[in-house]
Amino acid sequence: MAAEYTVLKIDEMTKVAEMGGIEHYYRHTIKTKGGTVLTVDVDEKHFTPEKVAPILLKKAKEADAILTL
């Protein structure tokens, strides 16, 4: 079975938090099984293999479902 997506790159991003300070997040560029390339932003607290995999999988499946419309 082919993978539902491939991670092309990951960029660490920062932004100013609403309550002050800096927030880190990670922008994943993925290519779905159907060929769609998209970006998915993930908060720093979710940046672990166990937490990020289901997030990316869900977005890849959603994109491929829309592609078939």
Beta strands, then each sheet from edge to edge (+ up, - down):
strand 1: 5-16
strand 2: 22-32
strand 3: 37-43
sheet 1: 1+ 2- 3+
end
